[in-house]
Amino acid sequence: MNTYLLTVFPGLAGLAGEELLARTGLKSTGVKRVRDREVMQVRSEASRPLLDVRLVEDMFVLLGKVSLTGQTADLKALGASPAFRGGLAKAVAERGPQASKSRFRVVVQADDARWRLYRRVDTQAAAEAAIARAHPGWRLDREEAPVEIWLHQVGREALVSLRLTTNAHRQRGGREQERTAALRPTIAAALVYLSVPADDDVFLDPMCGTGTVLLERARAGRYGLLLGGDNDAAAVKAALANFGPRHQPRRIERWDARHLPLEDASVDALATNLPWGRQIGRPEDLPALYRDVLAEVARVLRPGGRAVLLSSEWELLKRLIKAQSRLKQERTISNIDVLGRRADIVVLTRS
Ligand SMILES: C[S@@+](CC[C@H](N)C(=O)[O-])C[C@H]1O[C@@H](n2cnc3c(N)ncnc32)[C@H](O)[C@@H]1O
């Protein structure tokens, strides 16, 4: 039995815990915020099933814990930790054969803490030296290395772990075309999860941008039809490029989400990342845009259908939802920290 660390965007650990339980039957044994992520701990026989939890950004296997006092003696204790020796070599070997696995780097995730009398870089240097001592054939590469040892400082403990995922995992292999407002796939996964996917869903993203939410829905399992559009031709082009020939049947086109070319009650589930702040050019246009888009959402959703909306304009959205009698608020996930920006997810059902 190993302990794994799963990281998610702050605000999403509760939902990730639900997804973890639904997919693997496992429960998280604790969640702590460390810098710009929430770190969930999970005990499991194997790592493979945990990779199916789509809200997770990164996964690590725990190698050991070091108690911290805040004094510089911690650095010595860290250097002497057995976590950097046999456990690390075994965990690296278990990840499978890799030509260049002898290059390593150390990442320290620690909040600034008054009680700690040394800096993050001191912790990093102590860990690097310990690994170099324990594995004389390995080479330090601070830029990019196949072996990443992470230290998460959780309370007065340093959790030493080996990263099992890569950037490609959390970026789902990478988008062909990026745009600035593009959503992180793991947050799109949260929207899709909350839409409660069913095999024959007609699923809509009315403001799809680069298509992140639609792609995440496509990867989440079977569906009937994917529908998406954007009023920006460049966004539609990017979404089509990101899909390539995969994931049929689907229809992605340029449209105005205030006047969707879709029949009444023709959509089972909808999820979108509404534009906010300066993303639409004139912030004063947002209230009218949100009002008109919500009216279209209510029109195209079938009775009982679900709409999942992500926005950082919560006060505006709340006011407009109250005024829209056909949409009932089922659930809200508040205070998600999306790379420094606070946002909320609201789940609405069509009455
Ligand atoms: C926050 S972005 C969506 C980003 C997307 N989830 C992604 O990952 O790329 C909001 C999108 O709404 C689009 N938009 C703004 N007003 C619109 C309208 N009236 N009709 C359709 N799309 C609109 C913008 O062009 C932008 O692509």
The ligand as an SDF file (V2000), in Angstrom:
LIG
                    3D

 27 29  0  0  0  0  0  0  0  0999 V2000
  -13.4940   32.3740  -21.3290 C   0  0  0  0  0  0  0  0  0  0  0  0
  -13.5020   32.1640  -23.0250 S   0  0  0  0  0  0  0  0  0  0  0  0
  -13.7790   30.4430  -23.2520 C   0  0  0  0  0  0  0  0  0  0  0  0
  -12.4880   29.7070  -23.2240 C   0  0  0  0  0  0  0  0  0  0  0  0
  -12.6400   28.2480  -23.5220 C   0  0  0  0  0  0  0  0  0  0  0  0
  -13.2910   27.5130  -22.4620 N   0  0  0  0  0  0  0  0  0  0  0  0
  -11.2900   27.6450  -23.8310 C   0  0  0  0  0  0  0  0  0  0  0  0
  -10.7990   26.7980  -23.0980 O   0  0  0  0  0  0  0  0  0  0  0  0
  -10.6530   28.0800  -24.7950 O   0  0  0  0  0  0  0  0  0  0  0  0
  -15.0520   32.8380  -23.4740 C   0  0  0  0  0  0  0  0  0  0  0  0
  -15.3590   32.7630  -24.9490 C   0  0  0  0  0  0  0  0  0  0  0  0
  -16.6320   33.3710  -25.1820 O   0  0  0  0  0  0  0  0  0  0  0  0
  -16.6000   33.8830  -26.4830 C   0  0  0  0  0  0  0  0  0  0  0  0
  -17.7320   34.8150  -26.6580 N   0  0  0  0  0  0  0  0  0  0  0  0
  -17.8860   36.0740  -26.1750 C   0  0  0  0  0  0  0  0  0  0  0  0
  -19.0840   36.5690  -26.5520 N   0  0  0  0  0  0  0  0  0  0  0  0
  -19.7020   35.6080  -27.2880 C   0  0  0  0  0  0  0  0  0  0  0  0
  -20.9590   35.4900  -27.9620 C   0  0  0  0  0  0  0  0  0  0  0  0
  -21.8380   36.5070  -27.9520 N   0  0  0  0  0  0  0  0  0  0  0  0
  -21.2500   34.3590  -28.6100 N   0  0  0  0  0  0  0  0  0  0  0  0
  -20.3680   33.3240  -28.6440 C   0  0  0  0  0  0  0  0  0  0  0  0
  -19.1720   33.3490  -28.0490 N   0  0  0  0  0  0  0  0  0  0  0  0
  -18.8320   34.4780  -27.3760 C   0  0  0  0  0  0  0  0  0  0  0  0
  -15.2250   34.5130  -26.5840 C   0  0  0  0  0  0  0  0  0  0  0  0
  -14.8340   34.6850  -27.9400 O   0  0  0  0  0  0  0  0  0  0  0  0
  -14.3700   33.4950  -25.8430 C   0  0  0  0  0  0  0  0  0  0  0  0
  -13.7810   32.5680  -26.7290 O   0  0  0  0  0  0  0  0  0  0  0  0
  1  2  1  0
  2  3  1  0
  2 10  1  0
  3  4  1  0
  4  5  1  0
  5  6  1  0
  5  7  1  0
  7  8  2  0
  7  9  1  0
 10 11  1  0
 11 12  1  0
 11 26  1  0
 12 13  1  0
 13 14  1  0
 13 24  1  0
 14 15  1  0
 14 23  1  0
 15 16  2  0
 16 17  1  0
 17 18  1  0
 17 23  2  0
 18 19  1  0
 18 20  2  0
 20 21  1  0
 21 22  2  0
 22 23  1  0
 24 25  1  0
 24 26  1  0
 26 27  1  0
M  CHG  2   2   1   9  -1
M  END
$$$$
